[in-house]
Amino acid sequence: MKLLRRAVDDTFTAYIFLYHGRENQRRYLNVQLKNRTEELLELFLNYADLNTTRVYARIPSEEMMITYQNIMG
């Protein structure tokens, strides 16, 4: 999957998702992007186990396991 950030203005940011030759364009409200990013960072930092290379986060209705390398790299 490839993600391209396109048009950015004061209110919205547009992204293009490319996957197996398909293209999907989406626009997101900047305030929502900022708020969700802050939520995820807080979760990742609160649940980080620095003795291992994994980060676990519990998010309503889904579980995520992300390698430390993916977050930091």
N, C-alpha and C positions, 0 to 999 in steps of 0.2 A: 504494500500500500504506500502511496505517496500522497503527501499533504502539501498543498500550496496555498500560501496566504495571498489573497488578491487585494481588492479594494478595501481601504480603511478610511473611515471618516470619524467624526466625533461621536456618532451613535452606534454604528455597525461595523463589523469586520466580516468580509466575505472570504470563504475558503473553498478550494476545489479538492475533492477527494478522488484520486485515480486508483482503480483496482481492477486488475485483469482486463484492461482495455476499456473499462467503463468509467464515466466521469459523472460525479455528483457535485453540484454546486449548492452551498449553504451559506446563509447569512446569520450571524449571531450578534445579539445585543452586547455591546462592550461591557456594560455593568454586570450582566450575567456571567460573562467570561471571567471577569475579575473576581466576582464573588465565589464562583465554583473553583477557581484556581486556589484562592485562599483556603477554602474548605478542604480541598485535597491535600494541599501542603501541610495543613494542620494535622490531618489524619496521618499522613506519611511520617511526619516528624514525631508524632505522639506514639506511633506503633513501631518505629524503627528499632531493630535489634542490631546494634552496631557490632556485635560479636559474630554475626553471620552476614552473608551477602544478600539476605532477603528482607523485604519490607512487606508486612501484612497490614491490610486496611479492611475494616468492616464498613461497608456502605449499605444503606437500606436497600434490600432486595437483591443485592449481589455481593459476591466476595471477590477480591482481587489479590493476586500475588504478583508483585512486580520485583524483578531483580534490582538490587542496588545499582548494578552496572547500568541498567537501562535508565534509571532516574538520573544518575550522575553523569552519564556519558552522552 
